[in-house]
Amino acid sequence: MADPRQNSAQNSAQTYFRKAEQSDDLIKKTLKKERAASAAKTANLRQLRLAKEAADKEEAEKLEAGRPAARKREPRSKPAAMLRLRY
């Protein structure tokens, strides 16, 4: 016959490892859910940012179309260089 102490130790070890595996599985599932939620949030924020950028660009184009064309400035002529006189 098997020693009852050895059988008891083996049973308690198996129970411990089963609980540890269940805990690991639960943690993995939780992390997976958190990552999915974070990815969805990031995608939503990206979509909102792109929509805002498109609206801002459209508004800027409307403002630009309403403005008269900018006049070009004529470049200034440089003053004559200073001459050093020797005495």
Buried (B, 14 or more C-beta within 10 A) or exposed (E): EEEEEEEEEEEEEEEEEEEEEEEEEEEEEEEEEEEEEEEEEEEEEEEEEEEEEEEEEEEEEEEEEEEEEEEEEEEEEEEEEEEEEEE
